[in-house]
Amino acid sequence: MRAVTSEDAEGIARVQIDGWRATYVGIMPDEVLAKLNLESSAERWKGNIEGARSTTFVAVWDGEIVGFCSVGAARDDDVTEDTGELWAIYVHPNHWRRGVGRQLFDKAVAYAVDSGFSRLTLWMAAGNSVGEGFYRSVGFVPDGLEKSVPFAGKPIRELRFVLDNIPS
């Protein structure tokens, strides 16, 4: 587990693309999942890393990035200053159920505590049963808020989850 560098953009993009293709079937349009492009996604990630509105950590296995998480201040208007947000957490499908997600979560929580946050939120696509199972297993619960996010011309319903009193 380590902090991200701009050289990690392609590895992160690969994890995200393969994760989306394994997780979002029936949630996102098939044509969107089919058109995901490693090169353009890596460029977008390079910009995200260099822009650094959140802090990203990567999990590495045998020299290859197999997961990542991004954590920072919560972006919602209705939360207090002590609220952080798990902006993203993805594990490559070939490494699911091997503890990588839990290690990333623990790293995100440690960073959040060091940053002065006592609670975390996250947004996830409705219907993401893999993600929801993981989030619930580490203590997140839905708080009832939903939003519709346009993605490739189709609205995607997202649900907010919260973890109060994060473990320090």
Residue, then its C-alpha position, 0 to 999 in steps of 0.5 A: m500500500r502506498a501513495v499514488t504517483s502520476e506513473d500509476a495512472e494506467g494501472i489505476a485506469r485498468v483496475q477501474i475499467d475491469g472493475w466497472r465491466a465486472t460490476y456495472v452490467g445492467i447498471m450502466p449501458d452496455e455500449v458505455l462499458a464496451k467503449l471504456n478506453l484504457e488510454s483516455s482513462a489513464e489520461r483522465w487519471k493522470g490529470n486527477i492525480e496531478g490535480a489532487r483534490s483527494t488523496t489516492f493510495v494504490a495496492v500493489w501485488d507482484g509489481e502490478i496495481v490491483g486496487f486503489c482508493s481515494v479519500g478527501a473532504a466530503r463534497d456534499d453541502d449538508v455535512t459538517e467539517d468533520t466529514g470525509e468522503l471515500w471518493a472511490i475504492y476499486v479492486h481488480p476483479n481477479h483480486w476480489r475476496r483476498g483482503v485488498g479492499r479491506q487493506l485499502f479501506d483501512k488505509a483510507v480510514a487512517y488517512a481520514v482520522d489523521s486529517g481530522f475526520s470522524r465520519l465518512t460518506l460515500w456514493m455508490a451506484a444503486g444495484n452495485s451489490v458487490g460494492e454494497g456488500f463490502y461497504r456494509s461489511v466495514g460498517f457503512v449504512p445507507d442514510g436515505l439520500e439519493k441523487s441522479v448522476p448523468f452518465a453517457g446520456k443515461p441517469i445513474r441513481e446513486l445512494r449515499f452511505v455513511l460511517d459514523n464514528i470511524p475507528s481510529 
